[in-house]
Amino acid sequence: MKFELQHNDTKTNARAGLITTDHGVIETPIFMPVGTQGTVKGVHMTELKEDIKAQIILGNTYHLYLRPGLEILEKAGGLHKFNTWDRPILTDSGGFQVFSLSDNRKLHEEGAEFRSHIDGSKHLFTPEKVMDIQRIIGADIIMAFDECCPGDADYDYAKKSLGLTERWLDRCFDRFNSTEPKYGYSQCLFPIVQGCVYPDLRRHAAENIAKKGADGNAIGGLAVGEPTEKMYEMIEVVNEILPKDKPRYLMGVGTPINLLEAIERGVDMFDCIMPTRNGRNGQIFTQYGTINLRNKKWEDDFSPVDPDAHSYVDTLYSKAYLHHLIKVNELLGLQIASIHNLAFYLWLVKEARKHIIAGDFAIWKSGMVQQLNNRL
């Protein structure tokens, strides 16, 4: 993997770059739709590529390991062949899912022992096993196994958690460096900066990771319960230290405003389930604010879903029709809202990139944040 830093904004830390992988080029800043179980819920690959214009998508190690399982994925020739996505894929390590299974998991030095949310069967994720699983899945970018520390953890717990994550990281690199990709194209490993909301822990973690010389670096453990301003502060602390010539990936974040604030602070890559999850619940994002299509006010609004037309669905259907579909729980309504939201997120980061290159990002971002904050 190669990263070319193309432009630095002169008034902020925003950047525009190019990531080159064996499955194609990614323009940054970029948003990555989340395909947890090998699919972005309700969205065909053709729509992702040609309409939404996604350049890279995510897969989830925990879920794919459980279903369809590694034997099927390896027989298929990896996730790219299995789901027919021929552009880059990133897989998370399963650390966040294990974190979210707090009632059904035990952490110790060897790894994380957990029970499947499907059938209660017992499993053990070690750093070595997670590297092996991600080799089999075959993503272009794979993530280190870590503990995602709760946002409200006290200092002693956060420090202990970070120590475990750093020891696991060394084991991830050892395993990654002693194994080869399975399907004839290269993979790269991103470490993850943890440290909760404590600046000294975040600095320590970022300094340790900066020494690893990885192809890219991630910031994890944010948007997990801490105040938004604290999240922005941690991004600033970490990005002062992480190498400027490598992409920076903020995991699991966030709202459209979160994206712009993080881009301003030097983040290049994002993923979040919000566009699809919120879409399935009737919420759509536009550049003029957020719309809750369950509200009665939209039942006789026959204007387009979004006249700005980031996707074909935006002008094909009306707000009234989408309100009806969502109210009666028709699958098509969830699909339309998901497609719109994903297309909007991809449009937003593309606009950010355009304004970074044009040199007016700060002015554009300030006005856009004001608009995005509206409830329509």
C-alpha positions in Angstrom: 0.0 0.0 0.0 1.2 3.5 -0.8 -0.1 6.9 0.5 0.6 10.1 -1.4 -0.2 13.3 0.5 -1.4 15.6 -2.2 -2.4 18.8 -0.4 -2.3 20.3 3.0 -4.8 23.0 4.0 -3.0 26.1 5.0 -5.5 27.2 7.7 -6.3 23.8 9.3 -4.7 20.3 9.6 -7.0 19.0 6.8 -5.3 16.9 4.1 -6.1 15.4 0.7 -4.3 12.3 -0.4 -4.3 9.1 -2.4 -4.1 5.5 -1.1 -3.1 2.9 -3.6 -3.9 -0.7 -3.0 -3.8 -3.8 -5.2 -7.6 -3.4 -5.6 -7.6 0.2 -6.6 -7.0 3.8 -5.5 -8.8 5.6 -2.7 -9.1 9.4 -2.6 -8.9 10.9 0.9 -10.6 12.1 3.0 -12.8 9.0 2.5 -15.9 7.5 4.2 -16.1 3.7 4.1 -19.6 2.0 4.2 -19.8 -0.8 6.7 -20.5 -4.2 5.3 -20.6 -6.1 8.6 -21.5 -9.6 7.4 -20.1 -9.3 3.9 -22.9 -6.9 2.8 -23.8 -3.2 3.3 -27.3 -3.8 4.5 -29.9 -3.4 1.8 -27.5 -2.2 -0.9 -26.3 -4.0 -4.0 -22.7 -3.9 -5.0 -23.6 -2.2 -8.3 -25.3 0.6 -6.3 -22.3 0.9 -4.0 -20.0 1.3 -6.9 -21.9 3.2 -9.6 -24.4 5.3 -7.6 -23.0 5.7 -4.1 -19.5 5.8 -5.5 -17.9 3.9 -2.5 -14.2 3.4 -3.0 -13.6 1.0 -0.1 -15.9 -0.9 2.2 -15.6 -2.7 5.6 -16.1 -6.3 6.6 -16.3 -7.5 10.2 -13.9 -10.1 11.5 -16.0 -11.3 14.4 -19.2 -11.7 12.3 -17.5 -13.3 9.3 -15.6 -15.7 11.5 -18.9 -16.9 13.0 -20.9 -16.8 9.7 -20.3 -18.0 7.0 -17.1 -19.2 8.7 -13.5 -19.4 7.5 -13.8 -22.6 5.5 -16.4 -21.1 3.2 -14.5 -17.8 2.8 -11.3 -19.6 1.9 -13.1 -21.9 -0.5 -14.6 -18.8 -2.1 -11.1 -17.3 -2.6 -11.6 -14.6 0.1 -14.2 -12.0 0.8 -13.7 -10.1 -2.5 -14.7 -13.2 -4.5 -17.4 -14.2 -2.1 -19.3 -10.8 -2.2 -18.1 -9.7 -5.7 -16.6 -6.4 -4.4 -13.5 -5.8 -6.6 -12.4 -2.6 -4.9 -10.4 -2.3 -1.6 -11.8 -3.8 1.6 -10.8 -3.1 5.3 -11.6 -5.5 8.1 -11.8 -4.5 11.7 -10.2 -7.0 14.2 -13.3 -7.9 16.2 -12.0 -6.0 19.2 -15.0 -3.6 19.3 -17.5 -6.5 19.0 -15.8 -8.3 21.9 -15.9 -5.1 23.8 -19.7 -4.8 23.2 -20.1 -8.4 24.4 -19.0 -7.4 27.9 -21.4 -9.7 29.6 -20.2 -12.7 27.5 -16.4 -12.3 27.4 -13.3 -12.6 29.5 -10.0 -10.8 28.8 -6.6 -12.2 29.8 -3.1 -12.0 28.5 -3.5 -14.7 25.9 -6.6 -13.1 24.3 -10.3 -12.6 24.6 -12.6 -15.5 25.4 -16.2 -14.9 24.4 -19.5 -16.6 23.7 -21.1 -16.3 20.4 -24.2 -14.1 20.3 -25.7 -16.7 17.9 -25.6 -20.0 19.8 -23.6 -19.3 23.0 -20.6 -21.4 21.8 -17.2 -20.5 23.3 -14.4 -19.0 21.3 -11.0 -17.5 21.9 -9.6 -14.6 19.9 -5.8 -14.2 20.3 -3.7 -11.6 18.4 -2.3 -14.5 16.3 -5.7 -16.0 15.5 -7.1 -12.6 14.5 -4.3 -12.1 12.1 -4.9 -15.6 10.6 -8.6 -14.9 10.3 -8.0 -11.7 8.5 -5.5 -13.4 6.2 -8.3 -15.8 5.2 -10.9 -13.0 4.8 -8.3 -11.3 2.6 -9.0 -7.6 3.1 -6.5 -5.1 1.7 -6.2 -3.4 5.1 -6.4 -5.4 8.3 -6.6 -4.1 11.9 -4.6 -5.0 15.0 -6.5 -6.8 17.8 -7.1 -4.5 20.7 -9.3 -3.9 23.7 -11.7 -1.0 23.1 -11.7 0.7 26.4 -15.1 2.2 27.6 -15.3 6.0 27.2 -16.0 6.4 30.9 -13.2 4.1 32.2 -11.1 5.4 35.1 -7.4 6.1 34.6 -6.1 2.9 36.2 -8.4 0.7 34.0 -7.5 2.7 30.9 -3.7 2.4 31.6 -4.0 -1.4 32.2 -6.1 -1.8 29.1 -3.6 0.1 27.0 -0.8 -2.1 28.3 -2.6 -5.2 27.2 -3.4 -3.6 23.8 0.2 -2.8 23.2 1.4 -6.3 24.1 -1.2 -7.7 21.8 0.0 -5.3 19.0 3.5 -6.7 19.2 2.1 -10.2 18.8 -0.1 -9.0 15.9 3.0 -7.7 14.0 5.0 -10.8 14.8 2.3 -13.0 13.3 1.5 -10.7 10.4 5.2 -10.5 9.4 5.7 -14.3 9.6 2.7 -15.1 7.3 1.9 -14.4 3.7 -1.3 -13.2 1.9 -3.4 -16.1 0.6 -4.8 -14.7 -2.6 -2.0 -13.1 -4.6 -2.4 -9.5 -3.5 -0.8 -7.6 -0.7 -2.3 -6.8 2.7 -1.2 -4.2 5.2 -1.7 -4.0 9.0 -2.9 -0.8 10.8 -2.2 -0.5 14.5 -4.8 1.2 16.7 -4.2 4.1 19.2 -6.1 3.5 22.4 -5.9 5.3 25.8 -9.5 6.4 26.5 -9.8 10.1 27.3 -6.4 10.5 29.0 -4.0 12.7 27.0 -0.8 11.1 28.5 -2.0 7.6 27.6 -3.0 8.7 24.1 0.4 10.3 23.6 2.2 7.2 24.9 0.1 5.0 22.6 0.7 7.3 19.5 4.4 7.4 20.2 4.7 3.7 20.4 2.7 3.2 17.2 4.6 5.9 15.3 7.8 3.8 15.9 6.2 0.7 14.2 6.4 2.2 10.7 3.0 0.8 9.6 1.4 1.6 6.3 -1.3 3.5 8.1 -2.5 4.1 11.7 -5.9 4.1 13.3 -7.5 6.0 16.3 -9.8 3.7 18.2 -11.8 3.9 21.4 -13.6 7.1 20.6 -17.4 7.7 20.2 -17.9 5.1 22.9 -19.5 7.2 25.6 -17.1 10.1 26.1 -18.2 13.8 25.4 -17.8 14.9 21.8 -15.4 17.7 22.7 -13.2 15.2 24.5 -13.2 13.1 21.3 -12.0 16.1 19.3 -9.3 16.8 21.9 -8.0 13.2 21.7 -7.8 13.4 17.9 -5.7 16.5 18.2 -3.4 15.0 20.8 -2.8 11.8 18.7 -2.5 13.5 15.3 0.3 15.7 16.6 2.4 12.5 16.9 1.2 10.1 14.2 3.3 10.2 11.0 2.1 12.8 8.6 3.1 10.7 5.6 0.7 7.8 6.5 -3.1 7.7 6.4 -5.0 8.2 9.7 -8.2 6.3 10.3 -10.8 7.3 12.9 -12.7 4.2 13.7 -16.5 4.1 14.1 -17.1 7.9 13.7 -19.6 9.4 13.1 -22.2 12.1 12.3 -21.6 14.3 9.3 -20.4 17.1 11.6 -18.0 14.7 13.4 -16.5 13.9 10.0 -15.8 17.5 9.1 -14.4 18.3 12.6 -12.1 15.3 12.4 -11.0 16.1 8.8 -10.1 19.6 10.0 -7.9 17.9 12.6 -6.1 15.8 10.1 -8.1 12.5 9.8 -8.2 10.8 6.4 -10.5 7.7 6.8 -13.8 7.1 8.5 -16.4 4.3 8.9 -19.7 4.3 10.8 -23.0 2.3 10.7 -24.9 5.6 11.2 -25.9 6.2 7.6 -27.5 2.8 7.2 -28.7 2.2 10.8 -30.3 5.7 11.1 -31.6 5.4 7.5 -33.4 2.2 8.5 -35.0 4.1 11.3 -36.3 6.8 9.0 -33.6 9.5 9.5 -31.9 11.0 6.5 -29.0 13.5 6.3 -28.9 16.4 3.9 -26.5 19.3 3.6 -29.3 21.6 5.0 -29.9 19.4 8.1 -31.4 16.1 9.3 -34.9 14.9 8.4 -36.9 12.4 10.5 -39.2 10.9 7.8 -41.4 9.3 10.4 -42.8 12.7 11.3 -46.3 13.5 10.1 -45.2 16.8 8.4 -43.7 14.7 5.5 -46.8 12.7 4.7 -48.0 15.1 2.0 -44.6 16.6 1.0 -44.3 15.5 -2.7 -40.9 17.2 -3.2 -37.9 14.9 -4.0 -36.2 13.1 -1.1 -33.2 15.4 -1.7 -33.2 17.9 -4.7 -29.4 17.9 -4.5 -29.5 14.4 -6.0 -26.5 12.6 -4.5 -28.1 9.4 -5.6 -30.7 8.3 -8.2 -33.2 7.6 -5.3 -33.2 11.3 -4.4 -35.2 12.5 -7.3 -36.9 9.2 -8.2 -39.0 9.2 -5.0 -40.7 11.9 -2.9 -40.5 12.5 0.8 -44.2 11.6 1.1 -43.6 8.2 -0.5 -40.6 7.5 1.6 -42.5 8.6 4.7 -45.2 6.0 3.8 -42.8 3.2 3.1 -41.0 3.8 6.5 -44.3 4.1 8.4 -45.5 0.7 7.1 -42.1 -0.8 7.5 -41.6 -1.7 3.8 -38.1 -3.0 3.1 -37.8 -0.6 0.1 -38.1 2.4 2.4 -35.2 1.2 4.5 -33.2 0.6 1.3 -33.9 4.1 -0.2 -32.9 5.8 3.0 -29.7 3.8 3.4 -28.7 4.5 -0.2 -29.4 8.2 0.1 -27.4 8.5 3.4 -24.4 6.6 2.1 -24.4 8.7 -1.1 -24.6 11.8 1.0 -21.7 10.8 3.2 -19.5 10.0 0.1 -20.6 13.4 -1.4 -19.7 15.2 1.8 -16.1 13.8 2.1 -15.6 14.4 -1.7 -16.7 18.1 -1.2 -14.3 18.4 1.7 -11.5 17.1 -0.5 -12.4 19.5 -3.2 -12.3 22.5 -0.8 -9.0 21.3 0.8 -7.4 21.4 -2.7 -9.1 24.7 -3.5 -7.7 26.3 -0.3 -11.1 27.4 1.1 -11.9 24.4 3.4 -12.1 26.3 6.6 -14.7 28.8 5.3 -16.7 26.0 3.6 -16.6 23.8 6.6 -17.8 26.5 9.0 -20.9 27.2 6.9 -21.6 23.5 6.3 -21.5 22.6 10.0 -24.1 25.3 10.7 -26.4 23.9 8.0 -25.8 20.3 9.1 -26.8 21.1 12.6 -30.4 22.0 11.6 -33.4 19.7 12.3 -35.7 20.0 9.4 
